[in-house]
Amino acid sequence: LDRSVMMGMTADGPPKVTLPLAHIYGDRSVVMSRRKADALALPDDILEIAIPDSAHHIMVDQPLALIAALRALLSVWPS
């Protein structure tokens, strides 16, 4: 998603997030390719997980890979 407007809403840049975050996305997602092309990077402390051979609707394209990624993530996720 184009969050460039949201990023400029504060004078100090993007809002500060104090909780652990993970971003799971399809590696062939058009949304993600636009974000990367515009160099709108997420903060360094957000874990990014790309699901291979999937576009925007990961649960339709690669449901088993998504479940595996979620299980792996939750097994090590901070409590």
Secondary structure, DSSP 8 states (H G I E B T S, - for coil): ---HHHHTTSTTSS----S--EEEEETT-HHHHHHHHTT----TTSEEEEETT--S-HHHH-HHHHHHHHHHHHHH---
